[in-house]
């Protein structure tokens, strides 16, 4: 377990010390591949039996292994995409070697902080790790190679709102510790495994207060409305591979903290308290994002609001609860972690080609770049919840859970909002994908030669292959959930032990 945390730190240090841009890129990729190889035995073993080290401070079980696997996978694909992305930004003068060194070092530190969230058994350590993700990712957002001033503004807004929000989570952690002292005496508990054992004995009123603070705190970081204001700016201004990590997995690591708290709050407060709060936050998130998606004229901001919508769907699934609701939420985490990074990767290439993030300035992507257009079309269909793509399957599972519990108002609102989202996403990306390619940016001869030279370069081949694999996974998961994923999700449900 320790080596999983050390590898990204060592990779970050080596990348920062190197001065050759190609060497930096491939050391970054080597570090991501090495991390993947070393993590697999830990992830697979955690599915069958939990492990803890350092006196219980670090702990892995099926749920932490599930989220850890997504962190490592998206870290790997972002490292692959970053090679071509950063080389292009370097050659057109939007960054330099020093900028690349800082970028790759921070990328791997970002992966480290998210991994620390997943293996932290101690709730205080998990809070520190979540706050560390804010600090590191804020600097990455501030890179904003194309519009530096807007990127710095977005990073500043992100730091302020998330730091204020996560302070509430810290108060919730303190209150949880206070509640545990009433059961265990002067020596309270902060380890999730210990709190789980005494959860039913904790004071219900105290735990209700703790959960409200935690939900607002980690909910801010997870992008749940109405505490989501930082997300559209940050995700739209960040470099595309960082946007992919922010939307694809960072939001889920914050919601992972909420799920851990639900499992220790619910035994004392009952399922309706936590469930109703999560349903309310979920519906507000889906509703607000659906309106902004419908009127959005910037495709990267459209994707950012889509992230708010999908975090609302995950919250809704956990709030509805039951084996079906939790299953749908955990499956949706995986589906969103595949679809949204694919779309941010595609948007990065579209922006580089057209020189704009405004929908009206992008036309005919399918005709001018058939492969990229096809991948974008698949990703858009998935995000819109179109059958038979993967997100439709998890949304349908959550919808079924609501119907099974007779939550007809919730089901009705959910259907209304997702229909609006369906139209908004397909309308926005449809304008970009179809028609005749017009509105291309005016390129210098140097930029055109760079683009032509990149056609057969290894980074481009690696990026395209990665995006194709992600697109095929999106399609495959829409037809059937593989047995190993199905059993993993069911094991995670047992670990949580909620409803």
N, C-alpha and C positions, 0 to 999 in steps of 0.2 A: 504493500500500500504506500509506503514512504517513497519508493522509487517513482511511483506515478506522479507524486507531487514534485519530486526533484527534477525529473526530466524536462518539463517546460521551463523551470527556473534556469537550469544549465543551458538549455537552448537559447533562452533570452540573453543570457550573459555572453555566449559565444557570438550570436548575431550582432550584438552591440559592439563587440571588439573588432569585427572584421571590416574591411574597407573596399572589398570588391563586390559589386552589386549582384553578380551572378552567384558568387560563393555564398553571400548572405542568404539569397533566395533558396538555394539548395540545401544549406545547413538547416534553414527553417523547415523545409520539407522533410529532411532526414529526421529532425527532432520530432515532427508530428507522426511520422511513420513508426519511429521507435516507441513513442508513447502508446500508439495503437497496439503494437506487439506486446509490450509489457503489461498493458491493462487488461488484455483479454482473459488471462487466467484468473485475475482478481474478480472481474465482472462475472465470469461463468461460475466461479466458486461461490460468489455472494448470492447467486440465485438459489442455491441449495441450502447454504448455511451461512449465517451472519459471522462476521469477523470484527474484532476490535483490538486496538493497540493503544499504547501510551495511556494506560489506566482508564481506558474507555473514552478518551477524548476523541479518537478517530474510530469510525465504525462504518461498516458497509453491510447492507442487506439487499434484498431484491430491488427495493425502490431506489435506493441510492445507486445501485449498479445500473439500473435502467436509465436514470438521468445522466449518470457518468458516461454511459455508452454514447448518448446523444452529444454530450459535450465534446468527447474525443472525436467522434465522427465529423461533427461540424467544424471542429478545430482543424482536422485533416483537410477537409474539402476547402476551407477558407485559406489554408496555407497553400494549397495547389492553385487556387484562383488568384491569390495575391502575387504569384510569380509574374504572370503576364500583365496583371493590372498595374503593379508597381513599375515594371520595366517600361510600360507605355507612358506612365506618368513621368518617369525619369527622362525619357527620350523627347518628350514634348515640353520639357522644362517646368513641369508643375511640382517637382520635388528634386532632391539631390541625394547624394550618398548618405549624408548625415541624417536626412529625413527617413531614408529607407532603414538605416540602422535602428533609429528610434522606433519606427513602425513595427518592425519584426520583433524587437525586444519586447515592446508593449503587447503585441499580439499574443506572445507565448506567456507573458505574465497574466494577461487576461484569461487565458485558458487555465492557468494555475489557480487563479482566484475562484473560478467557477467550479473547478474540481474540488477545491477545499470546502466549498459549500456542500457538495454532495457527500463528502466523507466525514463532516463534522457531526459528531454525536452530541457534543456540548452546545447548548443553544446560544451561549454567549460567543463561542468560537464561530458558530454559523453566522451570527450577526456581524462579527468582525469581517468575515469572509465576504458577505454580501456588500458591506460598506467598501471593502477593498475593490470589488468589481466596479463600483461607481467611480472610484478615483482613477483606476487604470483606463477604463473605457471612456471616461470623459476626455482624457488626453487624446485618445484615438479619434474620438468624434471631432475634436478641435483641429485635427489635421486638415480636414476639408479641403483637399487639394485644389478644387476649382473655385470655391467661394469661401475663402479663409475667414472673412469677417463674419459671415452668417454662421459658419461652423463654430467659431469661438463663442458667438452669442448662444448658439444651441447647447454647446458644452457647459457654459456657465449656468444656463437655465436648468440643465440636467443635474448639475451638482447641487444647486440650491434646493430644488424641489425634492430630489431623492434623499438628500441629507436630512432635510426637515422631516420628510415622510418616515425615513427609517429610524429617526429618533423615537417615533411612536412605537416602532417595533422593539426598540431597546426598553422602553417603559413596560411594554407587555411582557418582555422577558424577565424584568425585575419583579413584576407582579406575580408571574408564574413561580419564580423562586420563593417569593414570600408565601404563596399558597402552599408550597411544598414543605416549608418549615413548620407549618401548623400540623402537618401529618408526621414528619420525620423528626421534629425537634429542632434544636438550634442549627444542626447541619442539614440544610435543605438540599435540593437536587437541581441540577441544570442539565444533566445528561438525559437525552430523550428516552433511552432505554429504561432508566430508573423512574422517570416521570410516568411512563406508560404503565408501569406496575402499580403505581399508587393513584392513577388517574381518577378512578371511581371515588376515592376518598377526598379529593380536593374540593375546597369550598366552591359551590356553584356560582355564587355572586362574584367572588373574586376572579374566577376563571372566565366569566362572561366579560368582565372589564378587561382582563388580559387579552382575550381574543379580539375584542374591538380594536385595541391598540395595535395588535399584531396584524390584523386584517388591513387596517388603514396604512400601517407602516410598510409591510411587504407588498401590499396591494399597489402602493405608489410605484414601487420598483417593478412590479409585474405589469404595470400599465392598465390597471383597472380604473374605469371611469367612476366617479368624477375626479380622480386624482391622477389623471393620465397626461396632463398638459405638456410635460416635457417630451413625450414620446414622438409626436409627429415631427418636431423640429430636429431632434437628435437623430432619429433613424433616417430622415431624408437628407441630412447634411453630412453624415458620416461617410467615409469611403465604403464602397459597395460590399467588400468582404466583411467589414466590421458591422454594417447594417444587417448582413446575413446572420452574424453571431448574436447581435443584439435581439433581433426578432425571433430567430430560430431557437435559441437556447437560454440566453440571459433571462428573459422574461419567465421562462419555465423554472429556472433555478430559484427565482424569488417566490414563485407560486409553490415550489417544492417546500419552502419553509412554512407556508400557510397550511399545506396538507399535513405536515408533521404536527403542527399545533392543533389542527382539527382532531387528530387521533388522541391527543391528551386532554382536550377540552370537552369533547363530546360525551365521554363516560360520566362526567359529573353534571353537565348542563342539559343533556339530552340532545337528540339529533335535530330538533326543530330550531333551536337557537342558531347553531352554526349553519345549518342548511338554509334557513330563511335569509340570513345575511348574505351568504354566498349567491343565492338565487337573485337577490335584489341587486347586488353589485354586478352580477353577470348580465342581467337584463339591461341595466343602465349602460353598461359597456357596449353591448351589442347594439342597443338603440341609438346611442350617440354616434358611434362609429358608422352606422348605416347611413345616417344623414350626411355626414361629412364625406363618405365615400361617394355618395350620389352626386355631390356638387363639386368634387375635387377636380382641379385642372392640372395638377402636378402628379405624375405617376409614382414618384418615390414617396410622396406624402400619402397617396392613395394606398400604397402598400403598408405604410406606417399605421394608418387608421385600420387597415385590415388586421394588423397585429392586435390592436385593441379589441376588435371584434372577436378574434379567435381566443384571446385570453378570457373574454367574457363567456365564450362557449365552454371553455374548460372549467371556469368557476361555476357555471350553471350545472354542468355535469356532476361535479363534486357536491354542489348544493342539493340537487335532486337526490343524490345518494343511491343506496342500494347497490348490489353487485353490478347491475346493468349501467347505472349512472356513472359509477366510478370507473368501470371498464371503458365506457365511452370517452370519459375525460382523459384517461391515460393513453388511450389509442389516439385521441385528438392531439395530444402533446407530440406524439411521434409523427403523425400526418402533417401537422403544421411545421414541424422541424425539418421536413423534407421539402414541402412546397414553397414556403416563404424564402428560404435561402436561394432556391433555384430562381425565384423571381427577382431577388436583389442582384444575383449574379447576372441575370439577363439584362436588368435595368442598367447595370454598370456598362455593359457592352453597348447598349442602345444609346446611353448618354455620350459615350466616347465617339460613336458614329455620327450622331445627329447634333451633338453639342448643346443639347437642351433637355430639361426634365419636364417641360410643359407638353401636355398631351397634344395640343393643337399644332405643335411644331414637329411632330413625329407621324409619318405616314408610310404605309407600304413596307413595313418591316418584313412581312412574309415574302414579298417579291424581291426586295433588295438583299436580304440575308435569310434565305430559306431555312437553314438549320436553326439559327437563333430565333427566327419567327415561330417555327414549329415548337421549340422548347418553351418559348414564352406563352404560346397558345395553350399548351398542356398545363403549364403552371397556373395560368389565369382561370382555366376551366376548373382546376382543382380548388383554388382559393374561393371561387364562386359557389362551391358546393355542388358542382354538376355531377350527376351520375354518369358513368360508373367509376368516378375517380375517388381517391382515398378519403378526402375530407367529407364527401357525401356519406360514406359508410359510418364514420365516427359521429357525424351530426345526426344521422338517422338513429344511431344507437342511443344517443342522449335524448332525442325526441321520444323514442320508445319508452325510455325510463320514466319520462314525464307522463306519458299516457298511462303506463302501468300504475302509477301512483295517483292518477286522477287529477293532475295539476293542469286543468284545462286552460286557465288563464295564462299560465306560464307557457304552455305549449302554443297557444294562439299568438302571443306576443313574439315568441321565438320564431315561429313560421313567418309572421309579418316582416320581422327585421331581416331574416335571411333572404327573403324574396327581394327586398330593397337592395341588399348587398349583392345578390346575384345579378340584378340589372345594372347596378353601379359599376361593378368590376368588369363585366363583359362589355358594357357600353364604352368605358374608358379605354380598355385595351383593344377592343374591336376597332376603334378609330385609329389606333396606332398600327395595328397589324395589317389591315386591309387597305385597298386603294393603291394609287400610284405613289412611289417614293418621291416626296417633295420636301422642301424645307431643310435640306441637308446643310450643315454648317459649311462655311467657306474654309477650306483647308489649305494650308501652305504646302508647297511642294515637298518640304521636309516631312510633314505629317503624313502625306500620302505615301511617300516612300517607306516610312516606318510601318504604316498599316500593311502595305504590300509585302514587305519583308517578313512581317509576323505571320503571314498566312500559313507557312509550313514550319513554324518554329515549334519546338517541343512544348513550351509553356501553353501555347494555343491548343495543341493536341491534348495535353493533360486536362486543360480546363474544359474543352468540349466533351471529352470522354466522361469526365466527372458529372457534367450537367446532363449528359445522356443517361448515365446510370441513375441519377436522381429522378429524371423524368420517367424512366421505365419502372422504377420502384413506386412512384406515384400511381401509375396505371395498375401495376400488379396488386398493390394493397387495396385498390378499389374493388377487386374481385374476390379476394380471399386474404384473411389474416393468416400468415404462416403459423404453423403449430408452435414453433419455439417462441414467437412473439406472443401468441395467445396464452401459452402457459406462463410466460414471464409476467404478463399483465395480471393474470389471476393470482400469481404469487405475491405481487405488489399489493393487491387488494387485501390479501390475508395479512400482510405485514402491517398495513395501516389499521386494519381491524375496525373500520368505521362502518356502522350500519350493515 
